[in-house]
Amino acid sequence: MQKKFIVIAGPCVIENETITLQMAEELKKISSELNIDFYFKASFDKANRTSIDSFRGPGIEQGLKILQKVKDKYQLRIVTDIHEPYQAKQAAEVCDIIQIPAFLCRQTDLLVAAARTGKTINVKKAQFLAPWDMRNVIHKIEESGNKNIMLCERGTSFGYNTLVVDMTSIVEMKKTGYPVIFDGTHSVQKPGGNGTSTSGNREYVPYLSRAAVAAGADGLFLETHINPSEALSDGPNMIPIGNVKKLIEECLKIKEIVK
């Protein structure tokens, strides 16, 4: 039986309860109209912001309460990322998928703590890793008793403040036997490109996303916002909520052709 196309989408960070619930409502409508395996994503803390003055989020206590409201009100499954091992157990009480940030994907204690929750672990491939190096990451999770794993391609460092996407990375990671998700929005980042914040070019998101699905990606990760220009994190590479459905529909058509 053909598995459904996976879509993980939502705002980069929980800005406040009102915006988060508004975004969840819009994404619930979209996901209910499409034949996809959908998860709502938002971070309770962005611990790797460029500047110490950047907005990080409400923190784990308040953030998880808001995500629980999203789950209860809209019956959506939840994804959030963790940055420290102690957060894994608490996040697992609300979330269906625990995400490991790219910068932290080799942190053994973090991977082990996430794995031991029994939840699905979505690991973003670090900007500095080769795709075959993710086998070592997988081994750490498997040896911790968990084989519910997804891998996520999000671009590779290419000189200063620049990322490039090698589509063969998707092919290589799929050889592990685990689903591979393509992060269409972080892949267009320019890390630190604004000096005290990250810049990016959301114009390229549809092109890279469609190419990734053609290369065999099992799903998409998309950060979206009602008004990306006013988003408190990752605004330059987020796509407007009004563009999400069309992009997913295009990718579903491509997936049907290449499956």
TORKOL-4160 file (C-alpha; in steps of 0.2 Angstrom, whole numbers, padded with zeros to 4 digits, m for minus):
259
<pt num="1" X="0000" Y="0000" Z="0000"/>
<pt num="2" X="0007" Y="0017" Z="m0005"/>
<pt num="3" X="0011" Y="0028" Z="0010"/>
<pt num="4" X="0004" Y="0045" Z="0011"/>
<pt num="5" X="0014" Y="0060" Z="0007"/>
<pt num="6" X="0021" Y="0068" Z="0023"/>
<pt num="7" X="0019" Y="0086" Z="0026"/>
<pt num="8" X="0026" Y="0095" Z="0042"/>
<pt num="9" X="0021" Y="0114" Z="0042"/>
<pt num="10" X="0018" Y="0128" Z="0053"/>
<pt num="11" X="0026" Y="0144" Z="0060"/>
<pt num="12" X="0045" Y="0144" Z="0064"/>
<pt num="13" X="0042" Y="0148" Z="0082"/>
<pt num="14" X="0027" Y="0150" Z="0094"/>
<pt num="15" X="0025" Y="0169" Z="0093"/>
<pt num="16" X="0009" Y="0169" Z="0104"/>
<pt num="17" X="m0006" Y="0159" Z="0107"/>
<pt num="18" X="m0017" Y="0169" Z="0095"/>
<pt num="19" X="m0006" Y="0168" Z="0080"/>
<pt num="20" X="m0002" Y="0149" Z="0083"/>
<pt num="21" X="m0020" Y="0144" Z="0084"/>
<pt num="22" X="m0024" Y="0155" Z="0069"/>
<pt num="23" X="m0011" Y="0146" Z="0059"/>
<pt num="24" X="m0017" Y="0129" Z="0065"/>
<pt num="25" X="m0034" Y="0133" Z="0059"/>
<pt num="26" X="m0028" Y="0137" Z="0042"/>
<pt num="27" X="m0017" Y="0122" Z="0040"/>
<pt num="28" X="m0031" Y="0111" Z="0047"/>
<pt num="29" X="m0042" Y="0117" Z="0032"/>
<pt num="30" X="m0028" Y="0114" Z="0020"/>
<pt num="31" X="m0023" Y="0096" Z="0026"/>
<pt num="32" X="m0042" Y="0091" Z="0027"/>
<pt num="33" X="m0044" Y="0094" Z="0008"/>
<pt num="34" X="m0028" Y="0084" Z="0003"/>
<pt num="35" X="m0023" Y="0066" Z="0004"/>
<pt num="36" X="m0008" Y="0069" Z="0015"/>
<pt num="37" X="0000" Y="0063" Z="0032"/>
<pt num="38" X="0000" Y="0080" Z="0040"/>
<pt num="39" X="0009" Y="0087" Z="0056"/>
<pt num="40" X="0008" Y="0104" Z="0063"/>
<pt num="41" X="0025" Y="0111" Z="0068"/>
<pt num="42" X="0030" Y="0126" Z="0079"/>
<pt num="43" X="0045" Y="0128" Z="0091"/>
<pt num="44" X="0043" Y="0133" Z="0109"/>
<pt num="45" X="0061" Y="0139" Z="0109"/>
<pt num="46" X="0074" Y="0144" Z="0095"/>
<pt num="47" X="0090" Y="0141" Z="0105"/>
<pt num="48" X="0101" Y="0144" Z="0090"/>
<pt num="49" X="0096" Y="0162" Z="0085"/>
<pt num="50" X="0110" Y="0173" Z="0077"/>
<pt num="51" X="0109" Y="0186" Z="0090"/>
<pt num="52" X="0106" Y="0186" Z="0108"/>
<pt num="53" X="0093" Y="0199" Z="0106"/>
<pt num="54" X="0082" Y="0189" Z="0094"/>
<pt num="55" X="0065" Y="0182" Z="0099"/>
<pt num="56" X="0066" Y="0164" Z="0105"/>
<pt num="57" X="0049" Y="0159" Z="0110"/>
<pt num="58" X="0038" Y="0157" Z="0125"/>
<pt num="59" X="0049" Y="0143" Z="0133"/>
<pt num="60" X="0045" Y="0125" Z="0135"/>
<pt num="61" X="0031" Y="0126" Z="0149"/>
<pt num="62" X="0020" Y="0139" Z="0140"/>
<pt num="63" X="0025" Y="0133" Z="0123"/>
<pt num="64" X="0019" Y="0115" Z="0126"/>
<pt num="65" X="0003" Y="0122" Z="0133"/>
<pt num="66" X="m0001" Y="0131" Z="0117"/>
<pt num="67" X="0004" Y="0116" Z="0107"/>
<pt num="68" X="m0008" Y="0105" Z="0117"/>
<pt num="69" X="m0022" Y="0118" Z="0113"/>
<pt num="70" X="m0018" Y="0116" Z="0095"/>
<pt num="71" X="m0019" Y="0097" Z="0097"/>
<pt num="72" X="m0036" Y="0097" Z="0107"/>
<pt num="73" X="m0045" Y="0110" Z="0096"/>
<pt num="74" X="m0040" Y="0105" Z="0079"/>
<pt num="75" X="m0035" Y="0087" Z="0081"/>
<pt num="76" X="m0018" Y="0090" Z="0073"/>
<pt num="77" X="m0003" Y="0079" Z="0077"/>
<pt num="78" X="0012" Y="0090" Z="0083"/>
<pt num="79" X="0030" Y="0092" Z="0079"/>
<pt num="80" X="0042" Y="0102" Z="0089"/>
<pt num="81" X="0061" Y="0103" Z="0091"/>
<pt num="82" X="0071" Y="0100" Z="0107"/>
<pt num="83" X="0089" Y="0107" Z="0111"/>
<pt num="84" X="0093" Y="0098" Z="0127"/>
<pt num="85" X="0091" Y="0080" Z="0133"/>
<pt num="86" X="0080" Y="0085" Z="0148"/>
<pt num="87" X="0067" Y="0092" Z="0136"/>
<pt num="88" X="0063" Y="0076" Z="0127"/>
<pt num="89" X="0052" Y="0068" Z="0140"/>
<pt num="90" X="0042" Y="0083" Z="0143"/>
<pt num="91" X="0040" Y="0087" Z="0124"/>
<pt num="92" X="0034" Y="0069" Z="0121"/>
<pt num="93" X="0019" Y="0071" Z="0132"/>
<pt num="94" X="0012" Y="0083" Z="0119"/>
<pt num="95" X="0021" Y="0079" Z="0103"/>
<pt num="96" X="0020" Y="0065" Z="0090"/>
<pt num="97" X="0036" Y="0069" Z="0082"/>
<pt num="98" X="0052" Y="0075" Z="0091"/>
<pt num="99" X="0063" Y="0085" Z="0079"/>
<pt num="100" X="0082" Y="0086" Z="0081"/>
<pt num="101" X="0089" Y="0103" Z="0074"/>
<pt num="102" X="0103" Y="0101" Z="0061"/>
<pt num="103" X="0116" Y="0109" Z="0072"/>
<pt num="104" X="0113" Y="0096" Z="0085"/>
<pt num="105" X="0111" Y="0080" Z="0075"/>
<pt num="106" X="0127" Y="0072" Z="0081"/>
<pt num="107" X="0124" Y="0076" Z="0100"/>
<pt num="108" X="0123" Y="0058" Z="0107"/>
<pt num="109" X="0114" Y="0062" Z="0123"/>
<pt num="110" X="0101" Y="0072" Z="0114"/>
<pt num="111" X="0098" Y="0058" Z="0101"/>
<pt num="112" X="0097" Y="0045" Z="0115"/>
<pt num="113" X="0085" Y="0055" Z="0126"/>
<pt num="114" X="0073" Y="0058" Z="0111"/>
<pt num="115" X="0074" Y="0040" Z="0105"/>
<pt num="116" X="0070" Y="0033" Z="0123"/>
<pt num="117" X="0053" Y="0043" Z="0122"/>
<pt num="118" X="0047" Y="0030" Z="0109"/>
<pt num="119" X="0041" Y="0044" Z="0098"/>
<pt num="120" X="0046" Y="0046" Z="0080"/>
<pt num="121" X="0062" Y="0056" Z="0078"/>
<pt num="122" X="0064" Y="0068" Z="0063"/>
<pt num="123" X="0083" Y="0072" Z="0062"/>
<pt num="124" X="0088" Y="0086" Z="0051"/>
<pt num="125" X="0104" Y="0083" Z="0042"/>
<pt num="126" X="0118" Y="0095" Z="0048"/>
<pt num="127" X="0123" Y="0108" Z="0035"/>
<pt num="128" X="0141" Y="0101" Z="0037"/>
<pt num="129" X="0137" Y="0083" Z="0035"/>
<pt num="130" X="0138" Y="0071" Z="0020"/>
<pt num="131" X="0122" Y="0062" Z="0018"/>
<pt num="132" X="0130" Y="0045" Z="0021"/>
<pt num="133" X="0136" Y="0052" Z="0038"/>
<pt num="134" X="0118" Y="0051" Z="0044"/>
<pt num="135" X="0120" Y="0032" Z="0045"/>
<pt num="136" X="0130" Y="0035" Z="0061"/>
<pt num="137" X="0115" Y="0046" Z="0068"/>
<pt num="138" X="0103" Y="0033" Z="0064"/>
<pt num="139" X="0114" Y="0020" Z="0073"/>
<pt num="140" X="0113" Y="0030" Z="0089"/>
<pt num="141" X="0094" Y="0031" Z="0088"/>
<pt num="142" X="0092" Y="0013" Z="0084"/>
<pt num="143" X="0104" Y="0007" Z="0098"/>
<pt num="144" X="0093" Y="0017" Z="0110"/>
<pt num="145" X="0078" Y="0006" Z="0106"/>
<pt num="146" X="0069" Y="0016" Z="0093"/>
<pt num="147" X="0067" Y="0013" Z="0074"/>
<pt num="148" X="0054" Y="0027" Z="0071"/>
<pt num="149" X="0065" Y="0038" Z="0062"/>
<pt num="150" X="0064" Y="0051" Z="0048"/>
<pt num="151" X="0078" Y="0061" Z="0040"/>
<pt num="152" X="0077" Y="0078" Z="0034"/>
<pt num="153" X="0087" Y="0087" Z="0020"/>
<pt num="154" X="0089" Y="0106" Z="0023"/>
<pt num="155" X="0104" Y="0111" Z="0013"/>
<pt num="156" X="0123" Y="0111" Z="0014"/>
<pt num="157" X="0135" Y="0125" Z="0018"/>
<pt num="158" X="0142" Y="0132" Z="0003"/>
<pt num="159" X="0154" Y="0146" Z="0007"/>
<pt num="160" X="0150" Y="0160" Z="0019"/>
<pt num="161" X="0131" Y="0164" Z="0023"/>
<pt num="162" X="0125" Y="0152" Z="0009"/>
<pt num="163" X="0117" Y="0135" Z="0007"/>
<pt num="164" X="0116" Y="0124" Z="m0008"/>
<pt num="165" X="0104" Y="0108" Z="m0010"/>
<pt num="166" X="0112" Y="0093" Z="m0018"/>
<pt num="167" X="0097" Y="0082" Z="m0023"/>
<pt num="168" X="0108" Y="0067" Z="m0023"/>
<pt num="169" X="0108" Y="0068" Z="m0004"/>
<pt num="170" X="0089" Y="0063" Z="m0004"/>
<pt num="171" X="0094" Y="0048" Z="m0015"/>
<pt num="172" X="0108" Y="0043" Z="m0003"/>
<pt num="173" X="0098" Y="0045" Z="0013"/>
<pt num="174" X="0084" Y="0035" Z="0006"/>
<pt num="175" X="0096" Y="0020" Z="0005"/>
<pt num="176" X="0094" Y="0019" Z="0024"/>
<pt num="177" X="0076" Y="0013" Z="0022"/>
<pt num="178" X="0069" Y="0028" Z="0032"/>
<pt num="179" X="0058" Y="0041" Z="0025"/>
<pt num="180" X="0067" Y="0057" Z="0019"/>
<pt num="181" X="0058" Y="0074" Z="0021"/>
<pt num="182" X="0064" Y="0089" Z="0011"/>
<pt num="183" X="0064" Y="0106" Z="0021"/>
<pt num="184" X="0060" Y="0118" Z="0007"/>
<pt num="185" X="0061" Y="0134" Z="0018"/>
<pt num="186" X="0077" Y="0132" Z="0028"/>
<pt num="187" X="0085" Y="0126" Z="0012"/>
<pt num="188" X="0084" Y="0144" Z="0005"/>
<pt num="189" X="0091" Y="0152" Z="0020"/>
<pt num="190" X="0107" Y="0163" Z="0020"/>
<pt num="191" X="0113" Y="0159" Z="0038"/>
<pt num="192" X="0118" Y="0175" Z="0047"/>
<pt num="193" X="0115" Y="0184" Z="0030"/>
<pt num="194" X="0108" Y="0200" Z="0038"/>
<pt num="195" X="0122" Y="0202" Z="0051"/>
<pt num="196" X="0112" Y="0199" Z="0066"/>
<pt num="197" X="0099" Y="0188" Z="0059"/>
<pt num="198" X="0097" Y="0175" Z="0045"/>
<pt num="199" X="0091" Y="0180" Z="0028"/>
<pt num="200" X="0084" Y="0170" Z="0013"/>
<pt num="201" X="0075" Y="0170" Z="m0003"/>
<pt num="202" X="0057" Y="0162" Z="m0002"/>
<pt num="203" X="0055" Y="0164" Z="m0021"/>
<pt num="204" X="0065" Y="0148" Z="m0023"/>
<pt num="205" X="0055" Y="0137" Z="m0011"/>
<pt num="206" X="0043" Y="0130" Z="m0024"/>
<pt num="207" X="0057" Y="0126" Z="m0036"/>
<pt num="208" X="0068" Y="0116" Z="m0024"/>
<pt num="209" X="0053" Y="0108" Z="m0016"/>
<pt num="210" X="0046" Y="0101" Z="m0033"/>
<pt num="211" X="0064" Y="0096" Z="m0038"/>
<pt num="212" X="0066" Y="0086" Z="m0021"/>
<pt num="213" X="0050" Y="0077" Z="m0023"/>
<pt num="214" X="0055" Y="0072" Z="m0041"/>
<pt num="215" X="0071" Y="0066" Z="m0033"/>
<pt num="216" X="0061" Y="0054" Z="m0022"/>
<pt num="217" X="0058" Y="0064" Z="m0006"/>
<pt num="218" X="0044" Y="0056" Z="0004"/>
<pt num="219" X="0037" Y="0073" Z="0011"/>
<pt num="220" X="0040" Y="0091" Z="0014"/>
<pt num="221" X="0044" Y="0102" Z="0029"/>
<pt num="222" X="0038" Y="0120" Z="0026"/>
<pt num="223" X="0038" Y="0135" Z="0038"/>
<pt num="224" X="0024" Y="0146" Z="0034"/>
<pt num="225" X="0016" Y="0162" Z="0041"/>
<pt num="226" X="0001" Y="0173" Z="0038"/>
<pt num="227" X="0012" Y="0188" Z="0035"/>
<pt num="228" X="0031" Y="0181" Z="0033"/>
<pt num="229" X="0038" Y="0199" Z="0033"/>
<pt num="230" X="0032" Y="0202" Z="0051"/>
<pt num="231" X="0037" Y="0184" Z="0057"/>
<pt num="232" X="0048" Y="0185" Z="0073"/>
<pt num="233" X="0059" Y="0171" Z="0066"/>
<pt num="234" X="0065" Y="0165" Z="0049"/>
<pt num="235" X="0053" Y="0177" Z="0040"/>
<pt num="236" X="0064" Y="0179" Z="0024"/>
<pt num="237" X="0063" Y="0161" Z="0020"/>
<pt num="238" X="0045" Y="0157" Z="0025"/>
<pt num="239" X="0031" Y="0156" Z="0013"/>
<pt num="240" X="0014" Y="0164" Z="0015"/>
<pt num="241" X="0000" Y="0153" Z="0021"/>
<pt num="242" X="m0010" Y="0156" Z="0005"/>
<pt num="243" X="0004" Y="0148" Z="m0006"/>
<pt num="244" X="0005" Y="0131" Z="0004"/>
<pt num="245" X="m0010" Y="0122" Z="m0003"/>
<pt num="246" X="m0005" Y="0125" Z="m0021"/>
<pt num="247" X="0013" Y="0120" Z="m0018"/>
<pt num="248" X="0008" Y="0103" Z="m0010"/>
<pt num="249" X="m0004" Y="0100" Z="m0024"/>
<pt num="250" X="0010" Y="0102" Z="m0036"/>
<pt num="251" X="0021" Y="0090" Z="m0027"/>
<pt num="252" X="0008" Y="0077" Z="m0025"/>
<pt num="253" X="0006" Y="0077" Z="m0044"/>
<pt num="254" X="0025" Y="0075" Z="m0046"/>
<pt num="255" X="0025" Y="0061" Z="m0033"/>
<pt num="256" X="0012" Y="0052" Z="m0043"/>
<pt num="257" X="0022" Y="0053" Z="m0058"/>
<pt num="258" X="0039" Y="0047" Z="m0051"/>
<pt num="259" X="0032" Y="0034" Z="m0038"/>
